[in-house]
């Protein structure tokens, strides 16, 4: 009898979930809800260059705790990744400005008068776009996907106006060709060349502490490769949002880990990653909608079919 009850409960939950999906607005409608005046005219002529990355097995994290920042990156655990593509450069301020102009987006609404205001980046259109929240980042990914004729990677519902106590829910639709946030495992796989030792010989980055004059995406990154052909990863000392919800690493093997994955709801803490120096990398977390983004940007990724 107990088994029958469990089966009935599961069936009811599945029916409820299917009804929810059927009643959800279209991708375009949800983007218009978050950025009300999105234009129908194509304003983007070219997207960031994407680099194809072969998937594979690697050891993620570290068991060597030499510095306090490494405590969040332990223990080492096996991960298997499917092939994916990652942008050669960070999203630029120029591309972000096109999104702002086309969508009519005026900034994330916070109760605090300063938080959420669109910040003028005086370093120019070729500098990395910063002060981005996680919620804005996923909306931007869908917008750029539509601009380039791709199927958006996210189903988004809700509002960017936190004063309405709503927030947003985001569901990652796997297998689409649209732009998305990189996962934390993909980030580490690319940065440290398939889990290579974390030392100055293997840290694949460029200009982690670039000056204001150097922090121009096209000129800083010139397509450097390692001896194995892996992508040399420019970071500029800026954190990068990942898809994952922050949680402690597990020790079990994982295939294409995404934190908790699935549906990400307002109130979660999202992982962002950055370099401290050639030896260290930092694993941080920030509220996806409860802060103003700080020095956080995004690097686009795509599923490969």
C-alpha positions, 0 to 999 in steps of 0.5 A: 500500500505504501508503494502505491501511495508513493507511486500516486504522489509521484504521478501527481507531481509529474502532472503538476510539473507538466502543467506548469511547463505548459502554462509558462510563457514563451522564451521571448515573452519572459525576456520582454518581462525582464527587459520590457522593450526588447527590440525586434531589430537585429543589432548584433553583427557578431558574437564573441569567438567560441573555442571548442573544448573536448570533454573528458575526465579530470580531477576537480578541486584540491586536497592541498590546503596551503591557503585559506581560500583553497578550503572551499575548493576541496576535496579533489573529486572526479568529474566527467565533462561533455564537449562544450564551447567557451568564449575566447574573451569576456563579454565586453562593455560594448556588447553589454551596451547593445543589450541595454540599448536594445532592451530598454533595460534600466538596471536591477531594482534594489531597495537600496538607492545605489545598488542596481544602478547602471554603472558607466564603464569609462574604460571603453567598449573593449573592456570587460563588462562588470558589475553584472548580477547573475540574474542579468547575466542569464537574461543577457545570454537569452537576448544574445541567443535570439540576436544570433538566431540560436535557441535560448538556453534558459527558460526564465520567469519572474521579474528583475524588480526585487522590490516586488518580492518576486525575483526570477526562476531560471531553468537550463534547457540542455542541448540547445545551441544558445549562449549560457553561463559556463559551469564551475567544472567547465571553468576549472577544466579550461583554466587548469588544462584538464585538472593539471597541477595548480602551479605557475607552470600550468595556470592558463591565464593572462594578465590577471592583474592588468592595468586600466590601460591594459584591460582591453579585451581584444588587445590583451588576448591574442589567442595564446595557446599552451603546448597542448593546444589548450586555451590560454585563459585571460581573467584580468583579476575579475570574478566570473559568474558560473551557472552553479549554486554554491555548495561544498564539493562532494567526493563522488564522481560526477558527470557534467556537474552543475551544482544543484542544477535544474531550476535555479531560484532567487535567493540562491548563492551562485559561484563565481571564480577568479585568479589570485595569482599563478598558483591560487584560484579562488572559489567565491559565492555571491547572491544571485540577485541580492547584490550589485554584481561587484567586479563580476562579469561573464564568459559565454559557453555553449553546448555542443551537439 
